[in-house]
Amino acid sequence: MTSTPLRPTPEAATKLRELGMSLGFAGALRAAVELGVPDALDEEPRTAAEIAPQVGAHAPTLERLLRALGPHGVFDERAGRRFAHTDLSRLLREDAPGGMRFIVLWATAPWTWQAWPLLADAVRTGERVFDTLFGKQFFAHLAEDDPAAAETFDRAMTQSSRITSAPVADALDLTGVDSVVDIGGGQGHLVHTLLERHEGLRGTLFDLPGVVAGALPGLREGPLAERCEIVGGDCRESVPKGRDLYLCKNVLEWDDESSLAALRAMAAAGRPGSRVALVQNLVEDSTELKVTTAMDLFLLLNVGGKKHTAAGLADLFAEAGLTYHGYRPVPGTSLHVVEGTV
């Protein structure tokens, strides 16, 4: 039996070409940010020749870069070969409120260009590839061998926290909660927001010692500091005891063994009835499914982690001795609150 050769539609062929070239799109975006083009572009449209001296670029080639980003909505080419800002390019400025400059730089960090080509190997084995590439685990490599990537990572996490802390604080139910520990809370943007909004609440910022050393000044001095404890430690080993709410935002995205260890630490530390809230992207009901599923593979490559499904987290809760209650979206974000109790 013979089959008629499939003739792809022009739309399908174009889509596949775009997917195949998507690494080039990411590279163009990174180049524009590294050069500082969004910061150099004023509110009035400018030519590449006018921008080039400010960013140290070759003007004709800069024009090609700007033109390549136009179809993606990053910069808008106007008459006279002048380029203007768009909503996307403004978010790449260093002074942009809610900006995403460092999030983009992190997603396109130099190590990623070495890791993505090994995705097929990771899919074959189910194992991360980072250790093979660099001779040590991901966070050890950042801390010991790549301070620039480590700084980009920290600043990307800070940007993400600034963007989402307010909507997450809106979404959390703190009824009956007098004490909360923000596990893996970084510099403390979320716990800072919660303490500002809830006058009687006591908070604990918990993260690795080197991370909490950079806690926000408002948590170290002043009125909020009187209600905030800053504790260094590894949540896979132990967490502060006796809190009403154990809160984790975008933390439990490691391998299942590490995530389970953290949940067991919460179960051991909490009182009967203490609540657990995980704030993270779930694969189902994601408002950014392309980003969530790509990040799922990104986590596989670097730490052997994953973006969870609700069913997968329910299983981990049960294995850790926690009662799983379900999940709900955080309005205005791609995040969900996954809830349980000790």
matplotlib code that plots the C-alpha trace (Angstrom):
import matplotlib.pyplot as plt

x = [0.0, 1.4, 0.5, 0.3, 3.2, 2.2, 2.4, 2.8, 0.7, 2.7, 1.6, 2.9, 6.2, 6.6, 5.8, 8.4, 11.0, 10.3, 10.6, 13.9, 15.2, 14.0, 17.5, 18.3, 15.4, 16.6, 20.1, 18.9, 17.0, 20.0, 22.3, 19.9, 19.9, 23.7, 24.3, 21.9, 19.7, 16.5, 18.2, 19.7, 16.4, 14.5, 10.8, 11.3, 12.1, 15.8, 17.8, 20.4, 23.1, 21.9, 21.8, 25.0, 27.6, 25.8, 26.0, 29.3, 27.8, 28.3, 25.3, 24.4, 24.6, 22.6, 19.9, 19.7, 19.4, 16.6, 14.8, 15.0, 13.3, 10.5, 8.4, 8.4, 7.1, 10.4, 11.0, 8.8, 10.3, 8.8, 9.2, 12.7, 14.3, 13.7, 12.9, 10.6, 9.9, 7.2, 5.6, 8.1, 11.3, 10.4, 10.4, 14.0, 15.2, 17.2, 15.0, 11.7, 9.2, 8.4, 11.1, 12.3, 15.9, 17.6, 14.9, 15.8, 19.5, 19.1, 17.0, 19.7, 22.7, 25.8, 25.6, 22.2, 23.6, 25.7, 22.9, 20.0, 21.7, 22.0, 18.2, 17.8, 20.4, 18.4, 15.2, 16.8, 18.1, 15.8, 18.9, 20.3, 23.2, 24.7, 27.1, 28.5, 29.1, 30.7, 32.0, 29.9, 26.3, 24.5, 24.6, 28.1, 29.2, 27.5, 29.0, 32.5, 33.2, 30.7, 30.1, 28.6, 25.9, 25.3, 24.7, 22.4, 20.5, 20.1, 18.9, 16.5, 15.0, 14.7, 12.9, 10.5, 9.8, 9.1, 6.7, 4.7, 4.9, 1.8, -0.6, 0.7, 0.0, -3.5, -4.1, -3.0, -5.6, -4.1, -7.2, -6.1, -2.4, -0.2, 3.2, 4.6, 7.9, 8.9, 11.1, 13.6, 12.4, 15.5, 15.9, 12.4, 10.2, 7.2, 7.5, 8.1, 4.8, 2.9, 4.3, 3.4, -0.2, -0.9, 0.0, -0.2, 1.7, 5.1, 7.4, 10.5, 12.7, 14.4, 17.0, 20.6, 22.9, 24.6, 21.2, 19.6, 22.8, 21.4, 17.9, 16.1, 17.0, 13.4, 13.6, 16.8, 16.1, 12.9, 9.4, 9.0, 12.3, 10.7, 8.3, 10.7, 13.3, 16.0, 17.3, 19.8, 19.6, 18.8, 15.1, 15.8, 17.3, 15.1, 13.0, 11.9, 9.5, 6.0, 4.8, 1.2, 2.0, 4.9, 5.2, 7.4, 7.4, 9.0, 11.3, 10.2, 11.3, 14.2, 14.2, 11.4, 13.8, 14.8, 11.3, 10.1, 12.8, 11.7, 8.0, 9.0, 11.0, 7.8, 5.7, 8.2, 8.4, 4.8, 2.1, -1.0, -3.1, -0.2, -0.7, 1.6, 1.3, 3.4, 3.3, 4.5, 3.6, 1.6, 1.6, -2.2, -4.2, -1.1, -1.7, 1.8, 1.9, 4.7, 6.9, 5.9, 6.6, 9.9, 11.0, 10.1, 12.8, 15.1, 14.9, 15.6, 18.8, 20.3, 19.1, 17.2, 14.0, 10.6, 7.4, 4.9, 1.4, -1.2, -1.5, 2.3, 2.3, -0.6, 1.4, 4.5, 2.3, 0.9, 4.4, 5.6, 2.7, 0.8, -2.8, -3.3, -6.3, -6.0, -4.8, -6.1, -4.7, -3.0, -5.0, -2.8, 0.0, 0.8, 1.2, -0.9, -1.3, -1.1, -2.4, -2.2, -1.9, 0.3]
y = [0.0, 3.4, 6.7, 10.1, 12.3, 14.9, 18.4, 20.8, 24.0, 27.2, 28.0, 24.7, 25.1, 28.6, 27.6, 24.8, 27.2, 29.6, 26.9, 25.8, 29.3, 30.1, 29.9, 32.8, 34.8, 34.3, 35.3, 38.5, 39.4, 38.8, 40.8, 43.8, 43.6, 43.1, 46.1, 48.2, 49.2, 49.5, 51.9, 53.9, 54.3, 57.5, 58.0, 59.6, 57.1, 57.0, 55.5, 52.8, 55.3, 57.6, 54.8, 53.0, 55.4, 55.2, 51.4, 50.9, 49.1, 49.0, 51.0, 49.0, 45.7, 47.2, 48.1, 44.4, 43.4, 45.9, 44.8, 41.1, 41.9, 43.9, 40.9, 39.7, 43.0, 44.1, 47.6, 49.0, 50.1, 53.4, 55.5, 56.7, 53.5, 54.8, 52.5, 53.1, 51.5, 48.9, 47.6, 44.7, 46.7, 49.1, 46.1, 45.4, 48.8, 48.6, 51.3, 49.7, 49.1, 45.4, 45.0, 41.7, 42.5, 40.0, 37.3, 37.4, 37.4, 34.4, 32.4, 33.0, 32.6, 31.3, 27.9, 27.3, 27.3, 24.3, 22.5, 22.7, 20.6, 17.8, 17.6, 14.4, 12.8, 14.0, 12.6, 9.3, 9.0, 11.2, 12.7, 16.3, 17.1, 20.0, 18.0, 16.3, 19.6, 21.5, 18.8, 19.8, 20.5, 23.5, 25.8, 24.8, 25.8, 29.2, 29.8, 28.6, 29.1, 31.6, 34.6, 36.5, 33.9, 33.7, 37.5, 37.3, 34.4, 36.4, 39.5, 37.5, 35.9, 39.4, 40.8, 37.9, 38.4, 42.1, 41.3, 38.6, 39.5, 41.7, 39.4, 36.4, 38.3, 39.1, 35.4, 33.9, 33.2, 34.2, 33.6, 32.3, 32.7, 34.5, 33.3, 32.5, 31.2, 32.0, 29.0, 29.8, 33.4, 35.0, 38.6, 38.6, 40.5, 38.3, 38.2, 41.9, 42.5, 40.2, 41.9, 45.3, 44.2, 42.3, 44.3, 41.4, 38.9, 37.5, 36.4, 34.3, 34.6, 31.3, 30.5, 29.5, 31.5, 33.3, 34.3, 35.7, 37.7, 40.0, 40.3, 43.6, 46.4, 46.8, 43.2, 43.9, 47.4, 49.3, 48.5, 45.3, 43.9, 43.7, 41.2, 39.3, 36.7, 35.9, 32.3, 30.6, 26.9, 24.2, 23.4, 19.8, 19.2, 21.2, 24.4, 26.6, 24.8, 25.7, 28.2, 28.5, 28.7, 27.2, 29.1, 28.1, 30.2, 28.7, 26.5, 22.9, 22.4, 20.1, 16.3, 14.5, 13.3, 16.8, 18.2, 15.3, 16.0, 19.6, 18.7, 16.1, 18.9, 21.0, 18.1, 17.5, 21.2, 22.1, 21.6, 19.6, 21.9, 24.0, 25.0, 24.5, 26.7, 26.1, 29.0, 27.8, 27.2, 24.0, 22.4, 22.1, 25.3, 27.3, 30.7, 30.5, 26.9, 27.4, 29.0, 26.5, 23.4, 24.9, 25.7, 22.2, 20.9, 23.7, 22.4, 18.9, 20.0, 22.0, 20.4, 17.3, 19.1, 19.7, 21.8, 19.8, 18.6, 18.9, 15.1, 14.8, 17.2, 15.5, 12.3, 14.0, 15.6, 12.2, 10.6, 13.4, 12.8, 16.0, 16.3, 17.8, 20.2, 21.2, 24.3, 27.6, 30.2, 33.5, 36.1, 38.2, 35.7, 32.2, 30.9, 28.7, 28.2, 24.5, 24.0, 21.3, 20.9, 19.0]
z = [0.0, -1.0, 0.6, -1.0, 0.0, 2.5, 1.2, 4.1, 4.1, 3.9, 7.4, 8.8, 7.0, 8.3, 11.8, 11.7, 10.3, 13.1, 15.7, 14.2, 14.3, 17.8, 19.3, 16.9, 18.3, 21.8, 20.7, 19.1, 22.3, 24.5, 22.2, 22.4, 26.2, 26.5, 24.2, 26.3, 23.3, 25.3, 27.7, 24.8, 22.9, 23.9, 23.7, 20.2, 17.4, 16.4, 13.7, 14.3, 13.3, 16.1, 18.7, 17.6, 19.2, 22.5, 22.7, 20.9, 17.9, 14.2, 12.9, 9.8, 11.8, 14.7, 12.2, 11.2, 14.9, 15.5, 12.4, 13.4, 16.7, 15.2, 14.1, 17.7, 19.0, 20.4, 18.9, 16.1, 12.8, 11.6, 8.5, 7.7, 9.2, 12.7, 15.6, 18.5, 21.8, 22.3, 25.5, 25.3, 24.8, 27.6, 30.0, 29.0, 30.3, 33.6, 35.1, 34.2, 37.1, 36.9, 34.3, 32.9, 31.8, 34.1, 33.6, 29.9, 30.5, 32.8, 30.3, 27.7, 30.0, 28.2, 29.8, 28.3, 24.8, 25.8, 27.6, 25.2, 22.5, 25.0, 25.6, 23.7, 26.1, 29.1, 27.6, 27.0, 30.6, 32.6, 34.2, 34.2, 31.9, 33.7, 35.9, 32.8, 31.0, 33.9, 36.3, 39.3, 40.3, 39.1, 42.2, 43.1, 39.6, 39.9, 43.3, 42.6, 38.9, 37.3, 39.5, 36.5, 36.0, 39.7, 39.9, 36.9, 38.5, 41.8, 40.0, 37.9, 41.0, 42.5, 39.5, 39.5, 43.2, 42.7, 39.9, 41.7, 45.5, 45.5, 43.6, 45.6, 48.8, 47.6, 46.8, 50.1, 52.8, 56.1, 58.2, 61.6, 60.7, 63.2, 62.0, 58.5, 57.3, 53.7, 52.8, 50.1, 50.3, 48.8, 49.8, 51.4, 49.0, 49.7, 53.4, 53.4, 51.5, 53.9, 57.0, 55.5, 54.9, 58.1, 61.2, 63.7, 61.6, 62.5, 59.7, 59.2, 56.1, 55.6, 52.9, 52.5, 54.8, 51.9, 50.5, 53.6, 54.2, 51.4, 53.0, 52.3, 54.6, 55.8, 57.2, 59.1, 60.5, 61.3, 62.3, 60.2, 61.5, 64.9, 63.6, 61.2, 62.0, 59.4, 59.5, 57.3, 56.5, 54.0, 53.7, 52.6, 56.1, 58.5, 58.7, 61.6, 63.9, 65.1, 62.4, 61.3, 57.6, 55.7, 52.4, 49.4, 46.2, 43.1, 45.3, 45.0, 41.4, 42.0, 41.6, 43.5, 46.2, 47.1, 46.9, 49.1, 51.6, 51.9, 52.4, 55.0, 56.8, 56.9, 58.1, 60.9, 61.9, 61.8, 64.5, 63.7, 61.5, 60.4, 56.7, 53.8, 50.7, 47.6, 45.1, 41.7, 38.1, 37.5, 34.1, 34.0, 33.7, 32.9, 31.4, 29.9, 28.7, 26.2, 28.9, 31.6, 29.5, 28.2, 31.8, 32.8, 30.3, 31.4, 35.0, 33.8, 32.1, 35.0, 38.3, 37.2, 38.3, 36.8, 36.7, 38.6, 37.9, 40.6, 40.8, 41.1, 44.0, 45.7, 45.7, 47.2, 49.9, 50.8, 50.8, 53.1, 55.6, 54.6, 53.7, 50.2, 49.7, 46.1, 44.2, 42.8, 40.5, 41.5, 39.5, 37.2, 37.1, 35.7, 39.3, 41.5, 45.2, 46.1, 49.7, 52.4, 56.1, 58.6]

ax = plt.figure().add_subplot(projection="3d")
ax.plot(x, y, z, "-o")
ax.set_aspect("equal")
plt.show()
